[in-house]
Amino acid sequence: MKRHFFVAATLSLALTNATAANETGKTKADSVKTVALQEVQVLSTRAGETTPITHTDISKSQIKSMNYGKDVPFILSLTPSVTTTSDAGNGIGYTSIRVRGTDPTRINITANGVPINDAESSNVYWTNMPDFASSVESMQIQRGVGTSTNGAGAFGATINMQTENIGVKPFGGIDLSAGSYGSHKETFRFGTGLINGHWGFQGRLSNVGSDGYIDRASSKLDSYFLQGGYFSDNTVVKFITFNGKEETYHAWNYASLYEMNLYGRRYNSCGYMYTDEDGNMHFYDNQIDYYHQQHYQLLWNQILSRELSLNVALHYTKGFGYYEEYKDGRTLAEYTLTNDWSKTSDLVRRKQMDNDFYGAIASLNYNNRKGLKATIGGGWNKYDGDHYGNVLWVKNFDEDIEPNHKYYDNNAKKTDGNIYGKVNYEFIKGLSAYVDLQYRHVNYKMSGPCDAFDYDTYKQIVFNEDNSFDFFNPKAGIFWQMNNNHQAYASFAISHREPTRNDYEDNLGEDLKAERLYDWELGYKFTTNRFSAGVNFYYMTYNDQFVLTGELNNIGEMIARNVGESYRMGVELQAAWQPVDWLRWDANATWSRNRAKDWHITLSDTGESVTLGDTPLSFSPDFIFNNIFTFNWKGLSASLQSQYIGEQYLTNTGIKSYISENDNGGNEVSMMIDSYFVTNLDLSYTFKLKGLKSITLGCTVYNLFSEKYMNNGWSAPGYKKNADGKVIAYTEDDEYETGYAAQAPINFMAHLSLTF
């Protein structure tokens, strides 16, 4: 595939050179209009300048200044109210983003308006989209409910990505990065420019890899992005295809503080551990996650008149992959290998997925140029996925088994349709009102035997789910442009979300409810040529919110359950000051309060259900602060970036530690992610050489002061009442009931970019 791609790139560049002479003297395409036409695709789902929605825009240049190999969540890490996680400890591999404490499955993510969230888990696995940021023109994060969009409802934020525009001039480029822990990124990019004023092609080929800071948390990531387009005065038709192929060693168990004291911060408990004849420690080599995801998008943007524009998109995504594990001492009847429940053995299992996701989206946009903007849009998407597992090898088994024995096989189908209408009307000079109404219908079916067993009946659990949801999501707000320096807005929105596949699997037999969110936002911004500042107040109340419990399921994913009533409220501050042309200071901070109103637990010793009252929500820091100093002078660029994240609870109980009642005595073990302060320094220099448009050479130092910190974890102790009747957390037999994702100390990434 790589060889074919390079051949195509070479031919495209040759074609550009051959036709360049013929372009001389012809009327050149209006490049501004060409770019505007390509951006029609995201107009319907993005917040505009006068939309009363809390949002942050990230430009191509901002993305490029941080895109040296780390995944998209870390490129967005310095935006307001954001926290990030990394299983490997250095931002490459399995990573995630949380906004306002909301977990990644509640964040709506689109590319060119097309849903990117996995239809079942509602997550975005960034390992399946390596180096996607190199093909992104811009991003917008809408915090809170945001505007109506396609795909899953937004409960914490919407991340809207627009892929790169096809440029009017030809170019080529190579981006190289290399640094600590064997981390590297190689990107080749090209563009033909406009050929005969109507055609253009653009592409990218990338390889990203890392050994990971955590032991064996390696990543091998390959991807490409290719687009071709036809352009006329009022029409753009583009075909886009991009893919990702990843192979990542498991690192999702994290390590307890006890294990870190024994083996060091880089210890990884994933993978079967054994010792050879010389007493050396080894782990199962193929304890990996593998996935290949292929995307296709056909986009049509049409200007119908001065007031009307239309965009239509067809999309298809194919996914296939698996994760493999060595399991020791397993009961073979669990894997339908025998009916004798007394037989156990080591074995290797592989859980696989094979799925298709396809659909169509469209919107009609109206702008009368006199203060009235309106959009009618919607989409229909269908998911069809097979989930099955195979036993590849059994160590001790005295009966013949078929190779690749399949021990479970189920299918899921999900249909998601929505229609929305938006109106933004300036009824008085500077004062506009916004209304956004969306109807969304979801049908989700699961059928067939799963990998879970009912040990009461000794039978495999069979899925028989057929659930439909109908959601009405209204939004309204007012925006006031007082003068050139002052603006304010207020908005109210309602959003709903259906349970995910993991919610059903992790809460088998329970009556799960859809979530509902009421979101109030109030903001103000002051702007001058050299200084800007803004403040936003938010109050988000939930019915039946799914919140992370702190526990992990058997594939290392966070378990969530309905919490009843809960809320998130806070204030977000932003400021930017540029006293001189070569120096800029940006800062943002979030103070918040995140609470469950009636969190309850079951006592381990008595089985009694106890309500703990108003408790802090997990993974939701009360304070976040980001600070950025940027220096630019005659090609030299320097950026000093600092982030402070307050402490986070690993559970929703409000309990900060548990007592380990083992043979070593009653040790107290933390159930918190401690606060941390991390600083990064980036230095780069851009210059020109004959035959090249530009060369940029630089180095980024991550975690400059080598802070020893964690940014994720889990905790699953037991609970009981002490002699005073107070609920406490405890474990009877070990010190492994809490794990932490340790992050890398000071590390480096050198980078070189050539454009020709």
Secondary structure, DSSP 8 states (H G I E B T S, - for coil): -HHHHHHHHHHHHHHHHHHHHHHTTS----HHHHHHHHTHHHHTTS--TT--S-EEEE-HHHHHTT-SS--HHHHSTTSTTEEEEESSSSSSSSEEEEETTB-GGGEEEEETTEE-S-TTT----GGGSTTGGGGEEEEEEEESS-S--SSS--SSEEEEEEE----SS-EEEEEEEEEGGG-EEEEEEEE---BTTTEEEEEEEEEEEE--SSTT--EEEEEEEEEEEEE-SSEEEEEEEEEEEEEEE---S-B-HHHHHHH-TT----S-EEE-TT--EEE-TT-EEEEEEEEEEEEEEEE-SSSEEEEEEEEEEEEEEEEEEEEEEEEGGGGTS-S-TT-EEEEEEEEEEEEEEEEEEEEEEEE-SSSEEEEEEEEEEEEEEEEEEEEEEESS-SS---TTEEEEEEEEEEEEEEEEEEEEEEEETTEEEEEEEEEEEEEEEEEEEEEEEETTTTEEEEEEEEEEEEEEEEEEEEEEE-SSSEEEEEEEEEEEE---HHHHHHTTTS----EEEEEEEEEEEEE-SSEEEEEEEEEEEEES-EEEEEEE-TTS-EEEEE-SEEEEEEEEEEEEEEEETTEEEEEEEEEEEEEEEEEEEE-TTT--EEEEEEEE-TT--SEEEEEEEEEEETTEEEEEEEEEE--EESSSS---EEEEEETTEEEEEE-EE--EEEEEEEEEEEE--TT-SEEEEEEEEESTT----EEEEEE--EEEE-TTS-EEEEESS-S-SEEEEE---SEEEEEEEEE-
